[in-house]
């Protein structure tokens, strides 16, 4: 079945087990025909928000990022993209509307520069963050304000070449965790510790000083594209990660092919 917007509906649904985590990545720079078709699956509120962007590339990136989210959610829910209802917490974390009657599908997304990344899980809270690495003049001051004492000590041990990577490792890992718990930046960033030294495994070391609390979460370092740093945090242990690139021809033919 093809909708009026050219989006294929009711193709085989994507399936998740309780141990699965699906990670999708995509470029936000898409041809005009793809942007137009993705705009057709947005909600009225999202279309209004898109029109508020002053610059065309910002508007296009927003449309692509939210349009892809809807096409992916539709495949997990076995719905048409336009039927997907997404709501947001006070801190801005998206979640499925209770009207769907689906309470075990968890997802999160993050974008930076021209890249977007998504994570989907079942019965596990999840958070993901991506950042494009660029020099920051006041990097050490930002770290002093936002990193924990332990993290700052480790950060200062990094050599000049590794300092920027250590900074972005820490930042994305902290962001992914607070997105997983859904508290946004209201959660005190300095009250939990993450690993940050390049080459060391990504881990939450302690939460409010508790290693036991940290052990209830699993953290993964991701390598989505050159020049980017990303982190994933999943509730619990023993999850199996699967990486996928959008568009996937079989699942999104109506988006990536001209009509």
VENHU-V599283 format. One record per backbone hydrogen bond with DSSP energy under -1.0 kcal/mol. NH is the residue of the N-H (numbers start at 1). CO is the residue of the C=O. E is the energy in kcal/mol with one decimal. If there is no record, write none. Layout:
# VENHU-V599283
<<NH | CO | E> <NH | CO | E>>
This chain:
# VENHU-V599283
<<3 | 7 | -2.1> <6 | 3 | -2.0> <9 | 1 | -2.4> <14 | 75 | -1.4> <20 | 17 | -1.3> <21 | 240 | -2.3> <22 | 120 | -2.3> <23 | 242 | -3.3> <24 | 118 | -2.0> <25 | 244 | -1.8> <26 | 116 | -2.2> <28 | 114 | -2.3> <30 | 28 | -1.1> <35 | 31 | -2.2> <36 | 32 | -2.5> <37 | 33 | -1.7> <38 | 34 | -2.6> <39 | 35 | -2.1> <41 | 38 | -1.5> <42 | 39 | -1.0> <47 | 43 | -2.3> <48 | 44 | -2.3> <49 | 45 | -2.3> <50 | 46 | -2.5> <51 | 47 | -1.9> <53 | 50 | -1.4> <59 | 55 | -2.1> <60 | 56 | -2.8> <61 | 57 | -2.6> <62 | 58 | -2.1> <63 | 59 | -2.3> <64 | 60 | -2.6> <65 | 61 | -2.7> <66 | 62 | -2.4> <67 | 63 | -2.6> <68 | 64 | -2.7> <69 | 65 | -1.6> <70 | 66 | -2.1> <71 | 67 | -2.2> <72 | 68 | -2.5> <73 | 69 | -2.8> <74 | 70 | -2.2> <75 | 71 | -1.2> <76 | 72 | -1.7> <77 | 73 | -2.1> <78 | 74 | -1.3> <79 | 74 | -2.3> <83 | 80 | -1.5> <84 | 81 | -1.2> <87 | 95 | -3.3> <89 | 93 | -2.4> <92 | 89 | -1.9> <95 | 87 | -2.8> <97 | 85 | -2.8> <100 | 97 | -2.1> <101 | 98 | -1.7> <106 | 121 | -2.8> <108 | 119 | -1.9> <110 | 117 | -2.2> <112 | 115 | -2.4> <115 | 112 | -2.1> <116 | 26 | -2.5> <117 | 110 | -2.8> <118 | 24 | -3.1> <119 | 108 | -2.5> <120 | 22 | -2.2> <121 | 106 | -2.7> <123 | 104 | -2.8> <127 | 233 | -2.4> <129 | 231 | -2.2> <131 | 229 | -2.7> <133 | 227 | -2.8> <139 | 136 | -1.4> <142 | 138 | -2.2> <143 | 139 | -2.4> <144 | 140 | -2.2> <145 | 141 | -1.7> <146 | 142 | -1.9> <147 | 143 | -2.8> <152 | 148 | -2.6> <153 | 149 | -2.1> <154 | 150 | -2.2> <155 | 151 | -2.9> <156 | 152 | -2.1> <157 | 154 | -1.0> <158 | 155 | -1.1> <163 | 159 | -1.4> <166 | 162 | -2.5> <167 | 163 | -2.4> <168 | 164 | -2.3> <169 | 165 | -2.6> <170 | 166 | -2.3> <171 | 167 | -2.6> <172 | 168 | -2.5> <173 | 169 | -2.0> <174 | 170 | -2.3> <175 | 171 | -2.5> <176 | 172 | -2.6> <177 | 173 | -1.6> <178 | 174 | -2.3> <179 | 175 | -2.0> <180 | 176 | -1.8> <181 | 177 | -2.0> <183 | 178 | -1.2> <184 | 178 | -1.1> <186 | 183 | -1.4> <187 | 184 | -1.6> <191 | 188 | -1.8> <193 | 206 | -2.4> <195 | 203 | -2.3> <200 | 197 | -2.1> <205 | 193 | -2.5> <206 | 193 | -1.2> <207 | 210 | -1.8> <208 | 191 | -3.3> <210 | 207 | -2.0> <214 | 210 | -1.4> <215 | 211 | -1.7> <216 | 213 | -1.3> <217 | 214 | -1.6> <218 | 234 | -3.0> <220 | 232 | -2.8> <222 | 230 | -2.5> <228 | 225 | -1.9> <229 | 131 | -2.6> <230 | 222 | -1.1> <231 | 129 | -2.3> <232 | 220 | -2.5> <233 | 127 | -2.8> <234 | 218 | -2.9> <235 | 125 | -2.6> <236 | 216 | -3.1> <240 | 19 | -3.8> <242 | 21 | -2.4> <244 | 23 | -3.0> <246 | 25 | -2.8> <252 | 248 | -2.2> <255 | 252 | -1.1> <256 | 252 | -2.1> <257 | 253 | -1.1>>
